[in-house]
Amino acid sequence: MNWKKESLRDAYGKTLVELGKERKEIVVLDADLSSSTKTALFGKAFPERFFNVGIAEQNLMSIAAGLAYSGKIPFVSTFAVFATGRAYDQVRQSICYPNLKVRIVATHAGLTVGGDGASHQMCEDLGLMRSMPNIAIFSPCDAPQTREIIKNVVDYPGPVYVRLVRQDLPTITEGQDFRVGEAQVLLDGSDVTIIATGSMVSTALQASNELKNHGISARVINIHTIKPIDIKTIVKCARETKGIVTVEEHTVSTGLGAAVAEVVSEHYPTFVKRVGVPDTFGESGEPEPLLKKYGLSVESIVRKAKSIVEVKK
């Protein structure tokens, strides 16, 4: 892993500009946050195809649906709390129900949004989006994977939700193959599997390294596609390591941990422990102290992995 950090939002904005040169049907919409979401880069390059609808997220989604009906490929951006919460009805009724090719790229997901606190944090978005038919959901772990996802979703046959966090993340996947719906095995291991997504993948890799000091061999899987989820890889891990720890910057009740638990309970029941935000709202604070306070740490992953290995004895 390259510990040099890069912004996922910058990767998104720059990739949009590259795609805009080749695909004239791409249009970009934002809700007065284009400097933060980085869609301003597209607006500067292609002002005739960029629309700032103001602080009106319901209109943002409805206009995008109309543009999709007319043959355009809309990329829609705002903070995750507004894209999924404030505009839930429009996403459901106007985008997912008619199965339109609208790409919702939401930034500032999770706890690590800066000093704005619970009103701007979003740890329920994967659950909200997962509950709706038709939509595909992506959660990149670094900037290279963000670029790959944005390029791959242009022609995806239906609505798409891409979840980006605010903070810069270490480079993990540079040069690795990316396929929609196919999990990545980042490290092999035999005692337990750690399945992580988004900002927590690098933390999972650190935890795997720490577990070596305890004599535990941990496999690390990156789930970049939350829906459709890679059932085959998850079941293979459950069968081979007999225990899974999920890790996500999202509530444990409806996100990656819930999705993995659903898969193994139906296909190969095994031990699953979840690391994520508990059933609570967050608070204002710097990213690292917040993650540690809410249990999203190397220590938490190690503790749960060790508990699984102990139970298996």
Summary of the structure (lengths in Angstrom):
residues: 313
radius of gyration: 18.9
end to end distance: 32.1
largest distance: 63.7
contacts: 1180
relative contact order: 0.12
helix: 43%
strand: 22%
